[in-house]
Structures are given as C-alpha cells and as structure tokens.
Amino acid sequence: MAPGTMGTLGAIPLWLLFRQLSPFCYIAATLGLFALGWAAAERAEKLLGKRDHPAIVVDEVVGFLVTMVGVEAGWKGLVLGFFLFRLADILKPPPVRWFDTGLSGGLGVMADDVVAGLYARAAMALLQFLGVP
C-alpha cells in the first residue's frame, strides 16, 4: 500500500517535533537524519537485495522535512506540503529523476527525495508569495 505515501505520513509527527527547533537546529537535525538514512538505505539495499526497495522510506521522511523547512503554517500548510512533496516525488521532474537513476546506493535512495523536497518547498514559497494560503 503506497509505501512512499505511508513514509511521508509517518514523517508528520517528526515534523511537528522538529518545527519547534530553531531554523539552524531543524536543518542540522534534518542533515543528521539524511546521513543516517544514507547509511541505513545502503545497508537495507544489500540486505533486501533490491535497489531502492519499497520498504526503505527514510528518504520520504527526509524529503518531507526538506519540503517543510521554515513552514510555520497550520494544517493547510501541512496538507499543501504533503501533496506537493508527493507530487514531486512521484513525477520526478528533472533533475530529480537523474538523482534517482544516476546515483547508486544509499546516496541515490536519499538524494532524489531531497531534490523533490526542494522542488516542493520552492512551490510552497511561490504559492505563499502569490498569497495562496
């Protein structure tokens, strides 16, 4: 059942915790989770015998945290960030797809979701600039 979506839903409580941090600590914690995710995804790929196995969802968690960096909004911002991140992660616009296929191992697993998160965050900033809540 849509492991990427489930992984992103699972990231919401972590975002609720992280958003209480200062911007510096939020970014540092997200970078730390990226590093742990890289190592874990690397190991999981070897154990599971498949590149970017669906059971690996730490990449969605980090990608969603990237999307939500600096977002102070309530539920509307949370839902918007969730859907924009899932859209970017599923569609994989350039260069997201390159990060997905061009890098191997744990870095490849993690990097495409981080770039998708950057796309989603940029879209949120643009919508905020345009006055869309």
C-alpha positions as CSV (number, residue, x, y, z in Angstrom):
1,M,0.0,0.0,0.0
2,A,1.9,3.1,-1.3
3,P,5.0,2.9,0.9
4,G,6.2,6.3,-0.1
5,T,2.9,7.9,0.9
6,M,3.0,6.0,4.2
7,G,6.5,7.1,4.8
8,T,5.6,10.7,4.2
9,L,2.6,10.4,6.6
10,G,4.9,8.9,9.2
11,A,7.1,12.0,8.9
12,I,4.4,14.3,10.1
13,P,4.9,13.7,13.8
14,L,8.7,14.2,13.3
15,W,8.0,17.5,11.5
16,L,5.7,18.6,14.4
17,L,8.6,17.9,16.8
18,F,11.3,19.5,14.5
19,R,9.3,22.7,13.8
20,Q,9.7,23.6,17.4
21,L,13.5,23.9,16.9
22,S,15.4,26.9,15.7
23,P,15.9,27.0,11.9
24,F,19.6,26.1,12.4
25,C,18.7,23.1,14.6
26,Y,15.9,22.0,12.3
27,I,18.3,21.9,9.3
28,A,21.1,20.3,11.4
29,A,18.7,17.6,12.6
30,T,17.4,17.0,9.0
31,L,21.0,16.7,7.8
32,G,21.8,14.3,10.5
33,L,18.8,12.2,9.5
34,F,19.9,12.4,5.9
35,A,23.3,10.9,6.9
36,L,21.7,8.2,9.0
37,G,19.2,7.5,6.2
38,W,22.1,7.2,3.7
39,A,23.8,4.6,5.8
40,A,20.6,2.7,6.6
41,A,19.5,2.7,2.9
42,E,22.9,1.5,1.8
43,R,22.7,-1.4,4.3
44,A,19.0,-2.1,3.6
45,E,19.6,-2.4,-0.2
46,K,22.3,-5.1,0.5
47,L,20.1,-7.0,2.9
48,L,16.9,-6.8,0.8
49,G,18.7,-7.4,-2.5
50,K,17.0,-4.7,-4.4
51,R,17.8,-1.1,-5.3
52,D,15.6,1.4,-3.5
53,H,13.4,-1.3,-2.1
54,P,9.9,-0.1,-1.2
55,A,10.5,-0.9,2.4
56,I,13.0,1.9,2.6
57,V,11.1,5.1,3.5
58,V,13.6,7.2,5.4
59,D,14.1,9.0,2.1
60,E,10.5,10.2,2.1
61,V,10.8,11.3,5.7
62,V,13.9,13.5,4.9
63,G,12.3,14.8,1.7
64,F,9.2,15.8,3.5
65,L,11.3,17.6,6.2
66,V,13.1,19.4,3.4
67,T,9.7,20.5,2.0
68,M,8.6,21.8,5.4
69,V,11.7,23.7,6.4
70,G,10.6,27.1,7.7
71,V,6.9,26.4,7.2
72,E,5.0,28.0,10.1
73,A,1.6,27.3,8.6
74,G,-1.1,25.2,10.3
75,W,-2.9,22.3,8.8
76,K,-3.3,24.0,5.4
77,G,0.4,24.3,5.0
78,L,1.0,20.8,6.2
79,V,-1.5,19.3,3.7
80,L,-0.1,21.5,0.9
81,G,3.4,20.5,1.7
82,F,2.4,16.8,1.9
83,F,0.7,16.9,-1.5
84,L,3.4,19.0,-3.2
85,F,6.2,16.7,-2.0
86,R,4.3,13.5,-3.0
87,L,3.7,15.1,-6.5
88,A,7.3,16.0,-6.9
89,D,8.5,12.6,-5.7
90,I,6.1,10.7,-8.0
91,L,6.6,12.8,-11.1
92,K,10.3,13.2,-10.6
93,P,10.8,16.3,-12.8
94,P,14.4,16.9,-14.0
95,P,16.8,16.7,-12.3
96,V,15.0,14.6,-9.6
97,R,14.9,11.5,-12.0
98,W,18.7,11.9,-12.6
99,F,19.4,11.7,-8.8
100,D,17.1,8.7,-8.7
101,T,18.8,6.8,-11.5
102,G,22.2,8.4,-11.8
103,L,23.4,7.8,-8.2
104,S,23.7,4.4,-6.7
105,G,23.4,3.0,-3.2
106,G,22.1,4.9,-0.2
107,L,23.0,8.3,-1.6
108,G,20.8,7.6,-4.7
109,V,18.0,6.5,-2.5
110,M,18.1,9.7,-0.4
111,A,19.1,12.3,-2.9
112,D,16.1,12.2,-5.3
113,D,13.7,12.8,-2.4
114,V,15.8,15.7,-1.1
115,V,15.7,17.3,-4.5
116,A,11.9,16.6,-4.8
117,G,11.6,18.2,-1.3
118,L,13.5,21.3,-2.7
119,Y,11.0,21.5,-5.6
120,A,8.1,21.2,-3.3
121,R,9.5,23.8,-0.9
122,A,10.1,26.2,-3.8
123,A,6.5,25.7,-5.0
124,M,5.2,26.4,-1.4
125,A,7.3,29.6,-1.3
126,L,5.9,30.7,-4.7
127,L,2.3,30.0,-3.6
128,Q,2.9,31.9,-0.4
129,F,4.3,34.9,-2.4
130,L,1.2,34.8,-4.6
131,G,-0.9,34.9,-1.5
132,V,-2.3,31.4,-1.6
133,P,-2.7,30.2,2.0
